[in-house]
Amino acid sequence: MRECITRETALAALRKYNQEPFHLQHALTVEGVMRWYAQELGYGQEADFWATVGLLHDIDFEQWPEQHCQKAPELLREAGCGDDLIHAVCSHGYGICCDVEPTHLMEKVLFAADELTGLIGAAALMRPSKSCQDMEVKSLKKKYKDKKFAAGCSRDVIQQGADRLGWTLEELMERKDHPGHAQLRGRRQRRHGKSVTWIQKPPGSRRAACHNGPFSPVFRGCVCAPVFLLQNLSKRFQMYGIFGGYF
């Protein structure tokens, strides 16, 4: 299990160089998404490491946008981060602003998920509700295909991220359909007016801890996993005094 700095230390480092609510919201969003993916992909013991990488991935962007992923190593070392975390953070800028290539599965997930969360947020703000609470996968896919919508969210980067993972674009958006979920059984409940599957594990499964915690529910057939994660992060944003946005 790879060690990393505490969340309190990481959050303090993030706030030291970032004050804009949007940047803080994005950092917390990617943190939550990365923690969920760690658990989902069988890296539950490294969930804190994955989450910390997500939290700090844009630590240098607000103050040094022209040196993105180049200034980051200095700031991260100052915060006490090790070389593996620094490499992971910088790798999400591969081919864009640096030459650090994502090699570990976690780095490939970050490369894809970072841009995807931005697209989801932009799509949510265009909805009548201004929220992702009622967003469906088909709506997100439609926005993805519209190259004029949220043009700043690179479809090429999202597709490259999926390709590096060996997933289709649909698998990236709908992790519930990825191999491995077929063996999981769930019970259906009602939540916020939608039918929800709460994942349960077979007895003795090594994945027994993968779906515990606040990110365990997955909407079956209506909302993709990353969208659902964003729906569940609003309380965290309120905790840190970050309001507004698409929640």
C-alpha angles and dihedrals in degrees: 000000000000116000125225140173119283120273090245091056092045092049091049090052091049093050092046091067102023128059104152110107091221093057092046091048091050092049092051091046094054090044091058094044092050092049090052093049091050090056093041094052097047099263096112092136089059095044092113091053093048091047093049091052088052093048094051101033093108098033092131100037102089097053101025108030092155090055097044112160089005098072091038098081091059093049093044094049088050088056092051100257121154129234095261092056091045091051091049093050094048094045093072088070094055112143090003107065106345143026099235104122121214107241107155118075089244092055091050091050091051091049090056102034097049094064094037093058088054091054091048091051093050091048091050093054090056093056120098088243092050085222142101091222091097099032120129130202093244090056091052092048090052091053090047091057092049100085091190092059114090089347089183090069102082113225088193091060092048091049092046088051092053091046092051089053092048090239131127117242088254091055090052091053096037108039089167089076096051118112110279097044091079089075094051121092126204142185122231125235137167118254126167089346094303132105109251133194115215105202117233124187129228112254112276094013114155086220090062094121098040098092101036122113135037096322098054101105117087122189108233115219098349116054127035121232097251090049091051090050091055089050089057098048099071094092090053091053091050089051090060095042096256112138137170124036124102104321 
